[in-house]
Amino acid sequence: MKEISIREVLAHLENGVTRVKDAAGYNPEIGSIEEIYELSVSDVKEMFKHPLLKNKKTRPGRSFRLVDDVTSQETTSTAPTPSYGARPAGSSPSTPQPQSEQPTAENTQETASEEVAAEVEVNLSQEELA
């Protein structure tokens, strides 16, 4: 019994291979699924009843490949641009923060007293200048 990969069949269809040699658009240089896997027409019909192959059509091969030589590679970023209101990566509310970063009453008071001390030093130095 033959084993036929669905991925291979889909790749053949993308490359212009038809289901059978009597199909419209058949190209003898490319061939058909019928010829490649040496199947009968009824076998091919049965194959395309599979849910992953059902309604899949042959895509005619292109005679060209379009290359983007206008867009600079340096300006293209691989990271997605965050949308409005998006949280930065790693800052989800369910992610616990390390103990040193979590605000506590002690940390808040220490920070506030350091800010007041800095303001006092600035004010004192300005008074001494006058």
Secondary structure as GFF3:
##gff-version 3
##sequence-region A 1 130
A	DSSP	alpha_helix	6	14	.	.	.	ID=ss1
A	DSSP	alpha_helix	33	36	.	.	.	ID=ss2
A	DSSP	alpha_helix	41	47	.	.	.	ID=ss3
A	DSSP	three_ten_helix	99	101	.	.	.	ID=ss4
A	DSSP	alpha_helix	105	129	.	.	.	ID=ss5
###
